[in-house]
Amino acid sequence: MKKLTLFVLLGGGFFLHSASAQVKVNLDVNIGSQPLWGPTGYDHAEYYYLPEYDVYYDVPYKQYIYWNNGRRVTAATLPARYQADLYHTYKVVQNEPRP
């Protein structure tokens, strides 16, 4: 009986200890939200700057940021005047709070 009691106490302690495991989630990863034309090798990006067009792309909000007649514009698509080849243009990754 002593062996059974000792086994239950030790075994029960093992199960209680393993139940306290924690799972940590990294919220700084936005791989799934990056566009297909984005640069590879980054697990997080706030903005891409496209210097050839002087345009920013806001990765989390999926919007372009550009100037039009002296005003800053945000839009889901670029105007036709840019005719940007996003797959082949140079991109700069920015992880600052604002572009």
N, C-alpha and C positions, 0 to 999 in steps of 0.2 A: 504494500500500500504506500510506503514511503517513496518507493521508486516512481510510482504512478503520480503521486502528488508533486514530486520534484520535476518530473517530465512535463506535467501540465503547467507548472509555474514557469519553467524555462521556455517551453514552447509557446505559451501564451505571451510572454514577454517579447519573444522574437516577432510574433505576428503584430503586436501592438507597435513595436519599433518600426517595422517595415511599412506600416500604414501611415506613418508620419512623413513619408517622402514628399518632396515638393517639386513642382514643375515650374520652370522659369521660361517665360515667353519674352523674346526680344522684339519690341515694337518698332525698332529702328530699321526693320527690313521691309522694303517695298518692291521686291523682285517682281511680283505678279502685276504690279501697276505700271511698270516701265514699258514704254512702247517698243515694238519690234525693231525700230530703226535706232534705238538708243545704243550708246556705247556698251560694250561687254565688259565684264569683270567687276561690276559694281553691284553690291547688294542693297545700296541705298543711295538715292539722289533726290534732292529737292528741286533743282532746276538744271536744265541743259541750256548753255548759251551757244548760239549758232552765230559766230562772228562774221561769217560771210554774208549773212542777212541782217545782222544786228537785231536778233530776235531771241527771246527766252522762251523756254517751254517749262511750265510748271507741272512737274511729274505727278504729285498727289492729286491735283485738280484737273489734270489732262487739258490744260489750256495754254495757248500761245500768248505771249506778251510782247507787243510791238508798239511803235510810235506811228500815229496817223495824224497829220496836220497839227503837230505839236502836242497831241494828247496821247496819253498811254491807254492802249486798248488791250483788253483780254478777250480771247475768242477761242472756240473749240477747233476752228480751222483757220489756216492762213489765207489771206486774200490771193486771188489769182496772180496779182502783180509780182508776188515773190517767186513763183515757179520753183520752189525749193526741192532739191533732190535730197531728202532727209537721210537716205541710206548712205549717201556718198559724201556728205559735207562734214567738215570738222566740227566736233562738239566738245564743249568744256563742261565738266560736271561741277556743279556748285552745291554746297550743302550749307549755305548761309540762310538766315531766316527771310531775307528779301533779296531779289535779284539786283 
